[in-house]
Amino acid sequence: MPGTMDRRESLQWMLAAAALPSMWGEAVAKAAGSANATAKAKGYGTDPDLTKTHKAGALWPLTMTAAQRRTAAALCNVIIPADEQSPGAAELGVHVFIDEWISAPYPSHAQDRALVVRGLTWIDAESRRRFGQAFAEAGEAQQRAVCDDICFVPKAAPQFAQAAAFFARYRDLTAGGFYTSPQGAKDLRYVGNVASATFDGPPPEVLRIVGVQG
């Protein structure tokens, strides 16, 4: 599992993906007051120069702690696990992309930052409450048991409503990061922007429809 990823690549992922009563309790309250939940860069400035490679933290301070990174990586792999066609989301560094995303100094990203930091704190605390260990250290069945309670907002129990809202947004960010990576695009069997070896022109039936061939 990579600990870092190319800054330029992660920013490109971020731009591509842009198109795309409380069980939170004490854990959420702590997260809301933490520096990580409110980290901000000074002003907007200009958009990042994507022709350059930047070191981590050069454009804006990253949000996640090491523990939050581990939780984020584990959750990414629950959402998109490895299979015979492609590696899991965490193996592609999607959790690093999400850290970049929520750390950007723009209003919508700030909203995601608060939601994601609180959600990661909650899911880790919930795993400890149920199984006595952090989410990243829990077994696959245990991780899925937690996620099953929050994976679909309309069916989530009232006490899981806020956690389900977090999961829905985190799933979107995970999918956005994964499927805008080269490996994810291959997983979709996307073949756009690939030169064709030969091109014999439009099919005759199409030419007849537009009246340029008898």
C-alpha positions, 0 to 999 in steps of 0.5 A, a space after each residue: 500500500 503506497 504511503 504517498 502519491 505523485 502530487 501532480 497526479 493526485 491533483 489531476 484526479 481531484 479535478 476529474 472527480 469534481 465532475 462527479 441523534 447521534 451514535 457519533 457522540 463524543 468521538 464526533 465532538 472531539 473531531 469537530 474541535 481538532 485542528 485536523 477538522 478545521 485546517 485551512 490554507 491562507 486564501 485561495 490564490 491561483 489554481 495549482 500549476 499542474 505542469 509541475 510536481 509538488 511535494 506534499 503540503 506545498 500547496 495546502 496543508 493536508 488534513 489526515 493524521 497517520 491513524 486517519 490515513 489508515 482508517 481511510 485506506 481500510 474503508 477505501 478497500 471495503 468499498 472497492 476491494 481488489 479483484 482479478 482485474 484490478 487492485 483495491 482502491 487503497 493500493 492505488 492511493 485513493 485514500 491519499 487522493 481523498 486527503 488531498 481533496 478534503 484539504 483543498 481551501 474551497 468551500 465545498 471541500 471544507 464541507 467534505 473535510 468536516 464530514 470525512 474527518 468526523 466520519 473516519 473518527 466515528 467508524 474507528 470508534 464504532 469498530 472499537 466499541 463493537 470489536 475492541 480494535 481500530 477499524 483498520 485492524 479489524 477483520 474483513 467481516 467485522 469491517 463489513 458489519 460496520 459498513 452494512 449499517 451505514 451503506 444505504 442512507 434510506 435504510 439506515 437506522 436513525 442512530 446511523 443517519 449521520 454516519 450513512 451520510 458520511 459513507 455516501 459521500 466517502 463512497 462517491 469520493 472513492 469511486 471518483 478517485 479510483 475510476 479516474 486513475 489509469 487502472 480504474 479506467 481499464 477496469 471500466 474498459 474505457 478505450 477513448 483517446 486511443 488511436 485506431 490502427 486503421 480507419 476506412 471512413 464511416 459505414 456505408 449505411 451512415 453515408 446513405 442516411 446523410 445522402 452522400 452515398 447511393 
